Amino acid sequence: MTPLENANITDSQLIQKIETIVELARQRVASVVNLTMVHTYFEIGRLIIENEQQGNERAEYGKNVLQNLSKHLTAKFGKGFSEQNLRNMRQFFIVYQNRALSIREPKEQQNIDNKEIKIRQKPSSESENEQNTIRQTVLSESFFKLGWSHYLILMRIQNAQERNFYEIEAGRQNWSEPQLKRQYNSSLYERLALSRDKEAVMKLANEGQIIEKPEDILKNPLSLEFLGLEEKSSYTETELEQAIISKLHNFLLELGKGFLFEARQKRFTFDEKHFFVDLVFYNRLLQCYVLIDLKTDELKHQDLGQMQMYVNYFDRYVKVNHEKPTIGILLCKKKNDAIVELTLPKEANIYASEYSLYLPDKQTLQYKLAEWTSEFENLHRIVKN
């Protein structure tokens, strides 16, 4: 029997409260240590870059400096200062220099194409105290919110808008490193961006994913690679549903913000007939029910009509006055946009989204996004003229 089990009720409550305080304190300490390390690595990267800009031949000189630096720092401080990690610190500063330098030295001219870094050389007359003050400012300001392992992923994303989106979402949703990697590999940014207009795409980059209307929760396609089902295998809708339930945490992560799971095969009876909704969720941000029906074949107009009935039932008999209209999503292997548009009234709160059993090809989605953006800009230009 543990000491906690042996204690009386009052002592047990006291012990639990103290345990909670200690655990929270440890979490805070770990968070402070991680953020301090990130800021320290940023400052080391800055010093390496400034040192390289003293007129020396870049390649051979830089190689020798990093070798010597790695040996010295490892001998003095232990692990964490390999040549590779020093190169990572250097790249970290290159990618994120504008964020800190725009506050620290707003008048500096900086080249942001990540190929050539232009940093104003400090005059020799600048006092050591002033230099120390600048360094302390960089280390004390909260320019970064995530851990070093997150930034190792983020700083390799070339598109600055995409990189900013993932940084915002990782911090806001407390993504672990594997979750961040999975969301990036599943092309979350491109899948969200392709369902939005130009202004909304810019909001994604600057504000992250904001859930204000039903369209904000949509992704196309929905990536279900975590289910482990083979793309070419034959499986039923029941098998797909069971696979989703067995990996519900992953499915909620893929659905996005604010989703709460309520039921599978939710039964309701109308006109003495029983009907079943495959999956019922509630979105606390939109304050409405979200019904999902699974289709392993191509979507048919009958499927849309059936979902319209489900949505109508929930709106009339389930939702309460303060809640918003129910959303219906048909998750299908293949959809025909023309059939969807022709079958549903324009004001219908029903959407069709394809799913993919493997990670979508990022380059293809990036090409589609660039193509769509170009078309949108051309159309806007024509309308404006």
N, C-alpha and C positions, 0 to 999 in steps of 0.2 A: 504494500500500500504506500502511495506517495505521500509526502508531507501535506500536500494540498487536500488529498482525500481524508487525511487524518485530522484536519483542522475543523473547528466548528464553523457555522455559517458566517459569523461576523469576520473571523480570521480569513476565511476563504475569500470573501468579497474584498478584503483589504489586500490580500496577496494578488488577486486578479487585477485589481486597479494598479498596483505597483508594477506588475508584469507588463501591463499595457503601456504605462509611462516609459518603462525601460526600453520596450520594443520600439516605441515611437522615437525615443531619443537616439537609439541606434540607427534607425532609418534616416533621421535627420543628419547624423554624423556621416553616414555613408554617402548621402546626397551631397553634403558640403565637400567631402573629400573628392568625390567624382567631378564636381563642377570646378573645384580648385585645380585638379589635374588637367582638365580641359583648357582652362585659362592659362595654365602654366605652359602647356604644349603649344598653345597659340603664340605665347611670348617667345618661346624657344624658336619656333618657326620664323618669327619676325627677325630675331637676331641672326639666324642663319642666312636669311635673305639679304639683310643689310650687309653682312660680312662678305657675301658673294659679290656685292656691287662696289668693291673697292678697286676695280680695274684689273683683277686677276683673270687668267684664262679659266672659263667656267668649268668645263668638264673635268679635267685632271685635278685642278685645284680643289673643286668641290668634293671630289671623291676622297682626296687625302684628308681634307678637313673633317668630313663626316666619319672617316675611319678613326682618326685621332680623337675626335670628340666622343665617339662611341666608347672607345677604350677607356678614356679618362672618366666619363660619367658613370660607366658600368662599374669601374673599380671603386668609385667614391660612393655611389648610391645604389648599386645593385641592378636588378633587372629593370627593363622598360626603356633602355636607351640603345637598342641595337641600331645598326645603320638603317635598316628598313623603317624602324619607328621614327628615326630622325627625319628620314625622307617624308614620312607621313605627316610629321609636324610641319615640315616645310610646305607641303602641299596644302595642309589645313590652313595655313596663313594665306597662301596664294588665293584660295577659294573664298575665304571669309574676311579678307583684309578690309574691304569697304565698310563692313558693319561697324568695326571698332574704330577704324581710322576716321570715319566720317564724324564721329563724336569727339575723338581725341584731337584730331587735327583736320578740321573741316575744310581748310583751304588747300589741302594737298591735292595735286593732280595725280590721278591713279589710272593706270591702264588695266581694264577689267577683262581682257580677253584671255587671261591666265597663261600668257606666253611670255610677256615681258612686264616686269613689275617696276614701276617708277615710284620711288619713295624719296621725299625730300631729305637730302643729307643735312643733318643738324650741324650748324656752325660750331667750330671748335670752341667758341667763346661761351657756348651754353654750359651752364654749371652742372656739376654732377648731381646736385640736389634737384634741379629741374628735370633731369633725365630720370631720376629715381621716382619723382612725382608722377611722370608720365607712365612709367612702368606699373606703379601701384594703381593708377587709375584703370589701366587695362585689366589688371588682375582683380580689382574690386567690383567693377561694373558687371552686371549680369547680361553680358552679350550672348551667352550660350545657356541653354536650359537642359540639354541632354548629356548623356554620358559619352565617353570617348569612343566606345564601340559603335554607338549610333552615328557619330560623325565620320567614322571610317567608311561607313556605307554612304552617307549623304554627300561627302565631298567628292565622290566619284560620279555623281550625277551631273552631267554636263549642262542640262537646261536649268538655268537659275530659277525660273518660275516653278518648275517641277520640284526642284530641290527644296525650295522654300515651303511648298505645299506639304511635303512629307515631314519636314522639320516641325511645322505647326501641328500637324495631326499626331505625330509621334509624342509630342509633349502634352497635347490636349487629351489624348486617349490613353496615355501611359503605355504605349507600345513597348514591348520588350524588343531586343535586337532581332530575334527570329521573326517576330510579328512585323517589324519594319521591313525586313528583308523580303518577307512573303508579300507584303502589300506592294512593294516596289516591283518585284518580279511578276506580280499579277497585273501590273500596269494600271493600278487603281486611278492614278491621276488622269491618264488618257481616257479610261473608260468613263470617268465622271465628266471630263471635259467635252467628250463627243456628244453628250446629251444636253449641252448648254450653249447659250449664245456667247458672243465675244466678251461682253461685259462680265458675264457670270464666270467665264474662264479666268479672267483677271482676278475676280474675287477669290477663286480657288487658290491662286498663287499668293494672294496677299492676306487672306483671312482664313484659309482652310475651308473645309466643307461646312456650310451653314444650312441647317434644315429649317426651312420656313414654309415650303409647299410640297405637295406630293412628288412632283418631278425631281425634287432635290435628293430623294432616296434611291433614284434609279441608277442602275449601271447596265451597260450592254457591251459585251455579255457579262453574265454573272459567272465568276470563275469558281468551279467546284472541284478543282484538281485534288484537294485534300481528301476527297471521298475515296480515292484509290480505285475508282471504277475505270475500266479500260474503254477508250473511245469507241472501239470497234465491237465491243461485246454487246450481246443482246440482253436487255434487262427490262423489267416491268416498272411501272410507276410506283408500285408498292416497294420494290427493292430500292428504288431511288429514294423514296421517303424514309425507309429504314436506315439507309446509309447516312442521310442528313441528320436524323435523330441521334445516331450513334456518334456523330461528330458535330453536335449542336453548338458547342462553343466556337468551333471554327466557322460554322455557318453564320452565327451571329456576328462574328468579326467581319465576314464577307458582306453581310447585309448592310452593316455600317452603324451609324449612331442611333441611340435611343430605342433599340428594339428589345422587347421583352417577349419571351415565348409563353404562350398560353395553352395551346392544345394541338394535338394531331388528330385527324379524322373527327373533327368537331361535328357532332350530329345535331341537326335541327329538323323539326317535323312541321310540315305545312300541307294542309289539305289531305291529311292522313297518309302522307308519303314522307319517307325519311331521306334526308340529303346529308352528305358528308363533305366538309371542307378539309382538304389535305392538311394544311398547316395554318394555324391562327396565331398571329403576333399582335402586340400592341406597341405603338411607337409613342413614347412619353413626350417627345419633343413636338410632334404634330398633334398629339392627344387624339389619336384615332386608332381603330382596328386596322390591321393589314392582313388580308386573306391571300394565301398563296396556294394555287393549284398547280400540280406538276403534270407535264405532258412530255412523254418520251418520244413522241412523233411530231410531225409538222402540225402547227396550230390550225384548227378549223373554226369556221364561224360559229358552229354549235358550242364550242368551248367558250367562246366569248359571251354568248347568250347565257350559258350556265353561270358564268362568273357574275354577270350582271344581276342574275337572280339572287346569288349569294350576297352580294353587296346590298341589294335592296332589302333583303331580309334583315341583315345586321343593322342597317340604318333605321328600319322601322320598329324592330322588336328587341334589339340588344343595346345599342348605344344610348347613352343618356344625354340630356339637353346640353350640358356644357362641352360635350365631345364633338370633334369635327367629323365630317362624312367619312365613311369607311373607304379604304383603298383596296382594290383588287389587283393582284399581279399574277399573270399566267406565265409560269416559268417553263419554257418549252425548248425542245431540241432545235426547232427551226420555225421562224415566223415569216409571214408575208405582210409587210407594212400596208399594202393596198387593201388586203382583206380586213385588217384591223381598223383602218380608217373608214372603210365603207360600212362595216358592221356596227361600230359603236357611234353613238351620238357625240358631238364635239365636247359636251360638258361632262361626259362619263369619267368617273374616277377610276378607270380601269386601264391597266397597262400590260403590254406583252414584252417579255424580256427573254432573250436566248440565254442558255447556259452552256458553258464549255467545261469538259472534263479534263482539260489540260491547260497549262498556263498559256494565255494568248501571246502571240508573237509581238514583242514590244516594238520592233522596228516597223512592222506593218501598221500598228495602231498609231505610232508617231507620224508615219507618212499620211495616214488618213486624217489625223488632227491638223497637220500642216496644210493639207489640201483643203480641208473644211474651212480652216481659218482664212485661207486665201480667197475662197469662194465667198465667204461672209463679207470680207473687206471689200471685194469687188462689187457685191450687191449693195452694200452700204454706200459706196462711192456713187453708184448709178442713181440710187434713190435721192442722195443728197444733191446731185447735179440736176 
